[in-house]
């Protein structure tokens, strides 16, 4: 049989070892979610003003791409109502923007936006032994998480690897922003979707989301720049919009009459 007499499949099999026919079937890249720029939190603005390392926009992308569909569903609306009362009215792009801002605010309250932050707590209610490290628990990274979270929520923390590294080594798996932030998403999904609890709850994983605490007040201050699409318009804003719309209508009518 000549090369010309072969069918396409037979030809590919015959010469695949030489020319690599597999290259003709390139794997498809999954579509990436559309994203918008995320407003800076007050602490991010302050740090930028004095030239300090602040929130990295790449971290927004990490969050937005890692969000599961459930975190964009109507099931979330009541849980996030205190900070995004219009959540259900938003499109998926704006919902992702809200979540990116939320985690930025959480990281600001928890770690001052510093990925290598770590704290060993001494308070009796939290000074417990980490079931993974077998040491007193230490909260680490942007969202102040622990190695126990790897077992609880399936987070990508590797204690066996990290225990050989210096305490604040940025290469530690728990301190890497991608691992820390995606773990935070899993924790929030567990709280809101599986346990059906709101963001703000006395039983929240994060003390920053427990009402009545000092850290919660710090978190609330970081939420003041939440994307405008989340907010319900005030009566004054609605009246101003109505007046502006009427003015445009009058101008249009006048122009047509000329």
HULINFEN-V469808 format. One record per backbone hydrogen bond with DSSP energy under -0.5 kcal/mol. NH is the residue of the N-H (numbers start at 0). CO is the residue of the C=O. Records with the same first field share a line. If there is no record, write none. Layout:
NH: CO, CO
//
This chain:
4: 1
5: 1, 2
10: 6
11: 7
12: 8
13: 9
14: 10
15: 11
17: 14
18: 14
19: 14, 15
22: 19
23: 20
24: 21
25: 23
44: 40
45: 41
46: 42
47: 43
48: 44
49: 45
50: 47
51: 46
56: 54
58: 55
59: 55, 56
60: 56
61: 57
62: 58
63: 59
64: 60
65: 61
66: 62
70: 67
71: 68
72: 69
75: 72
76: 73
78: 75
79: 75
80: 76
82: 79
83: 79
85: 229
86: 83
88: 85
89: 85, 86
94: 90
95: 91
96: 92
97: 93
98: 94
99: 95
100: 96
101: 97
102: 98
103: 99
104: 100
105: 101
106: 102
107: 103
108: 104
109: 105
110: 106
111: 107
112: 106
113: 110
114: 112
116: 113
118: 138
120: 118, 136
125: 122
126: 122
127: 125
129: 134
133: 129
136: 127
138: 118
139: 144
140: 116
143: 140
144: 139
148: 145
149: 146
150: 146, 147
151: 147
152: 148
153: 149
154: 148
156: 154
158: 156
161: 157
162: 158
163: 160
164: 161
168: 165
171: 168
174: 171
175: 171
179: 175
180: 176
181: 177
182: 178
183: 179
184: 180
185: 181
186: 182
187: 183
188: 184
189: 185
190: 186
191: 187
192: 188
193: 188
194: 189
196: 190
198: 78
200: 198, 208
203: 200
208: 205
209: 206
210: 208
212: 209
216: 212
217: 213
218: 214
219: 215
220: 216
221: 217, 218
222: 218, 219
223: 220
224: 221
225: 222
229: 226
230: 227
237: 233
238: 234
239: 235
240: 236
241: 237
242: 238
243: 239
244: 240
245: 241
246: 242
247: 243
248: 244
249: 245
250: 246
251: 247
252: 248
253: 249
254: 250
255: 251
256: 252
257: 253
//
